[in-house]
């Protein structure tokens, strides 16, 4: 149980993205906004971070902090990260701890059989720890250039996956508000 708590505290990842864009996995299908993205630029130490708006030909459009859309040529991009959804490792940890409560209560109430009650909780702890480690270490919610996805394939994570809509002024777009 102690190891579960330790792994929980270590594996909870924090990203430097706005909370509104850290979408829970269950809400991905209903989310009309693009994913949060970070682009490292060649010949520059700077990064461009913001909502992925669309991609056309060899240009990526990102809604940045000062509420304007920045166009980035694909040739300028050295690396990227797309944050698709909120990490589920904390959720797995909470449910594992919740499912361990009966074993711990049984061990406390029936001290003669404490070992038996605690051994019943071992499979729950093992499964919970395994899920937490897999979710935290694989970073399933982060797509990078190393994840075998090519730059032109990131369009499906944009607000407009089919490209820039005709008649839409991209600089009139607003950020997603926290709900």
Secondary structure, 3 states (H helix, E strand, C coil): CHHHHHHHHHHCCCCCCCHHHCCCHHHCCCCCCCCEEEEEECCCCCEEEEEEEEEECCEEEEEECCCCEEEEEHHHEEEEEEECCCCCHHHHHHHHHHHHHHHHHHHHHCHHHHHHHHHHHHHHHHHHHHHHHHHHHHCCCEEECCCCCCHHHHHHHCCCCCCCCCCCCHHHCCCCCCC
